[in-house]
Amino acid sequence: MTYVWFDALINYISGIGYGSGENHFFHLLARGPSLIGKDILTTHTVYWPTMLAGIGLTPPRRVFAHGWWTIEGKKMSKSLQNVVEPNRLIDTYGVDAVRYFLMREVPSGSMEISLIRP
């Protein structure tokens, strides 16, 4: 399973320009904390910083893990067929209303990891 994450994490940095010679990449990577789902905390606090350090980049200083948007107390899942299409919500209510709803209703900030750097 780990090899899948290495591929995914490499896509993170290549998707924002790593290796293209542009400084835009470094601005995006190093300037702020990471915001992730709580189910991938190990990946982003162990594998990701290790990979970044391995190629000479500075890992994030902080990682915030947010909770899940649940339906009737259950995590949304395609297999349970209880997902909500965010674009339909945006079309109906507008992007600001959907952002507000998600910030208000989805648990966040209950888990913060400060990574220690040598």
DAPETA-V488321 format. One record per run of one state. SS is the DSSP state (helix for helix, strand for strand, loop for the rest). FROM is the first residue (numbers start at 1). LEN is the number of residues. Records with the same first field share a line. If there is no record, write none. Layout:
# DAPETA-V488321
SS = FROM-LEN, FROM-LEN
This chain:
# DAPETA-V488321
loop = 1-1, 16-8, 31-3, 55-7, 67-3, 72-2, 76-10, 94-1, 106-5, 115-4
helix = 2-14, 24-7, 38-17, 86-8, 95-11
strand = 34-4, 62-5, 70-2, 74-2, 111-4
